Amino acid sequence: MRPLKDAQLGAFTFFASALPHDVCGSNGLPLTPNSIKILGRFQILKTVTHPRLCQYVDISRGKHERLIVVAEHFESSLSDFQKQGKKASSEKVMQVAYELLEGLDFMNKHGMVHRALSAHNVLMDCKGNVKLAKFGLYHMTDHGADVDFPIGYPSYLAPEVIAQGSFHPSDSSHDEAPLPSGPKTDVWSLGVLLFELCAGRRLLQNIEISERLKFILTLGCMDDIVTVLAEEHGCLDAIKELPENVLELLRKCLTFLPSKRPTPAELLGDPVFNGVSCLYTPFKKPVSLFSSSLRCAHLELPDDISDLCKDDDEDYLSERAINEVYHLWCLAGGDLEKELTNKGIIQSKPPICTLANFVLEDGESFGQRRDRSFLLDDTTVTLSLCQLGNRLRDVAGEAYYPLLEDEQSSLPQSNSSNELSTTVKLPLIIRERDTEYQLIRIILFDRLLKAYPYKKNLVWKEARVDIPPLVRGLVWAALLAIEGDIQAKYESTDKDTPIPTDRQIEVDIPRCHQYDELLSSPQGHIKFRRVLKAWVVSHPDLVYWQGQYLLFH
């Protein structure tokens, strides 16, 4: 993951839909909780990295189907700009539009749609660049099927989404689920967002939600939706004064019929962005550890070598990867539920207030008020790093940049070097919970892995001491002498053609690993099944037997 830099860690929470306890699946096992399903789908979001998207870091499952999501966060958003009541310049509108389309297009290439695009989900970094937040909520909830609240905000919903109506799997009035939203849904939401920037006000805020939805549907009868919206909100003069390229962009985004509305990819190549696209360089995916490409191909030294010199008061921790900082935050005593409780997001209710008035013999209850806490509160709480900073204040700057040729580099000198020397002799379980010790070990292994395979001897040497849990997977891959583009080899392996061992694998996986949240999820089953099939196909001289899957855990 990319460095934390000027970003912060944010957390938000929601509830998954509860399932009945007396119903079993087709395999005779209890139904998989929706929170487990969401946790499984979330894992792919951690691999989606782009400058226009807020990086997802972790998801935590609590009681009563509560889920807490941790992601990169910024305090500033387009909503703050709207509250000032100012109109954005045409240059700013085109910049925001292009950067948003970059993020949406990257999502679409990974098979994802935002669906919850709104002003407060468009964050801004310190340089004024766009960062899309909560872009994975629609994906992780299976297009909203696993939660009791709708995904999206009424004023920004596309007409085709409103026309489909609300849906929940437990609702027997619907014969089948509506089609999932496509990329063009986000283009409409983008058009509404850009219109608000041009008009200097939010749309449809003074009428009831039901009236908002009706108004959006009636726009299908209008020839020029942009003009109708401007007249409705008393900003026709401001809209008419916009440059032609901005007006054309608004009209293309706010096209009522999705069949005529462009996709984010089509808009990025549209002539309206001819003066903007040249200011941006195409995104290059970071080279992974096990890759056939040259990892140092695009490294460049700054023109002024003094830029490499570090200030004495620099925040070295912000140079570490986001997932490293979060891991250390947890070790330093960070508690997600406590942070959300302190901000009033999680509120406890006396148990006696949750009792039903009466319960039938079959378990059906009556008289319970609907708990509004199960609805979505999309407030994001910033996680304070003060406690972590205080814990690491004695770590010298040199510890963040160890010299690999130094025999003592595994234990950098710092103000607390004597304590670290003592920590090495402690039991492994204590070392793995020591914040300062884990920081130094993670940094060291990060440097060694970046130098792999040239430093594989040092990897072996340090692994004999201990392996930090955060990098255990990559370190073990290095210890097993994995080289080359292993991901490409895996993808080229046929994992779809039926083979004789399919039946045994199908029986083994669902009934085992129920103690592990990720492996017990449907996505965990799918991934595990593909790994086992890839192993069987890659080793035709070997045989899969019952229980062999335990070796892959």
Secondary structure, DSSP 8 states (H G I E B T S, - for coil): --B-TT-EEEEEEEE-----TT-B-TTSSB---HHHHHHHHHGGGGG---TTB--EEEEEE-GGGEEEEEEEE-SEEHHHHHHTT----HHHHHHHHHHHHHHHHHHHHTT-------GGGEEE-TTS-EEE-STTHHHHTTTTTTSSS-SS-GGG--HHHHHH----TT-TT-SS------HHHHHHHHHHHHHHHHHTS-SS-SS-HHHHHHHHHHGGG-S-HHHHHHHHTT-HHHHHTS-HHHHHHHHHHT-SSTTTS--HHHHHTSGGGHHHHTTS--------SS-SS-TTTT----SSGGGGS--TT--GGGGSBHHHHHHHHHHTT--HHHHHHHTTSS----GGGG--SEE-TTS-EE-----GGGS-EEEEEE---HHHHHHTTTS-GGGGS--TTSTTTTS---TTHHHHHHHTTS-HHHHTT-HHHHHHHHHHHHHHHHTTTTTHHHHHHHHTT---GGGHHHHHHHHTT--S-HHHHHHHS--SS--TTHHHHHHHTTTS-TTSTTTTSHHHHHHHHHHHHHHHHH-TTS---TTGGGGG-
